[in-house]
Amino acid sequence: GVLALNGITLPGKTDAEHKHILFSSCNDNTVRIYELPSFEEKGRLFARQEVRTIQKGPGGLLFTGDGTGLTTVWKMNA
């Protein structure tokens, strides 16, 4: 099941080159990364327990919080 969703836009040289990314936290201790609008899976982030919250930050930063109470900071590269 899905526990949390969030999305970011990674900048490109032009508006048409921007990448729109969806993060979907699942109850299998992963956060799946999808490129929009195709919903093509681009990767996964792995946690010790279920990721219960996903928050975007400035400059391509992503914050996740899992069931252990651990907060992790991720840096997204274009």
C-alpha positions as CSV (number, residue, x, y, z in Angstrom):
1,G,0.0,0.0,0.0
2,V,0.9,3.6,-0.4
3,L,1.8,5.6,2.7
4,A,2.9,9.0,1.5
5,L,3.2,10.9,-1.8
6,N,5.2,14.0,-2.8
7,G,6.6,15.5,-6.0
8,I,9.4,17.8,-7.1
9,T,10.4,19.5,-10.3
10,L,14.1,19.2,-11.3
11,P,15.1,22.3,-13.3
12,G,16.2,22.0,-16.9
13,K,17.7,24.5,-19.3
14,T,14.2,25.4,-20.6
15,D,10.7,24.8,-19.2
16,A,10.2,21.9,-21.6
17,E,13.3,20.2,-20.2
18,H,12.2,20.3,-16.5
19,K,11.7,16.8,-15.0
20,H,8.7,16.2,-12.9
21,I,9.3,13.4,-10.3
22,L,6.8,11.7,-8.0
23,F,7.9,9.9,-4.8
24,S,5.6,7.2,-3.5
25,S,6.3,5.6,-0.1
26,C,5.1,2.0,0.1
27,N,4.6,-0.4,3.0
28,D,7.6,-2.5,1.8
29,N,10.1,0.0,3.2
30,T,10.8,1.7,-0.1
31,V,10.1,5.0,-1.7
32,R,9.6,4.5,-5.4
33,I,10.6,7.3,-7.8
34,Y,8.5,7.9,-11.0
35,E,9.1,10.3,-13.8
36,L,5.9,12.1,-14.9
37,P,3.8,12.1,-17.0
38,S,4.8,8.6,-18.1
39,F,4.9,7.1,-14.6
40,E,8.1,5.2,-15.6
41,E,9.9,4.0,-12.5
42,K,13.3,5.6,-12.2
43,G,14.6,4.0,-9.0
44,R,13.9,3.3,-5.3
45,L,15.1,4.6,-2.0
46,F,15.4,2.0,0.8
47,A,14.6,2.6,4.5
48,R,14.8,0.5,7.7
49,Q,11.1,0.7,8.3
50,E,8.1,2.2,6.4
51,V,8.6,5.8,5.3
52,R,5.7,7.7,6.8
53,T,6.5,11.1,5.5
54,I,8.2,12.7,2.5
55,Q,8.9,16.4,2.3
56,K,10.6,18.4,-0.4
57,G,13.2,21.0,0.4
58,P,15.1,23.7,-1.5
59,G,17.7,22.8,-4.2
60,G,16.5,19.3,-4.9
61,L,16.6,18.1,-1.3
62,L,14.2,15.5,-0.1
63,F,13.5,14.6,3.5
64,T,12.0,11.2,4.6
65,G,11.0,10.0,8.0
66,D,10.6,6.3,8.8
67,G,9.0,4.2,11.5
68,T,12.3,4.1,13.5
69,G,12.1,7.9,13.9
70,L,15.1,8.4,11.6
71,T,15.0,11.4,9.3
72,T,17.1,11.1,6.1
73,V,18.1,13.9,3.8
74,W,18.5,12.9,0.1
75,K,19.9,15.1,-2.7
76,M,18.3,14.6,-6.1
77,N,20.5,15.0,-9.2
78,A,19.0,15.9,-12.6
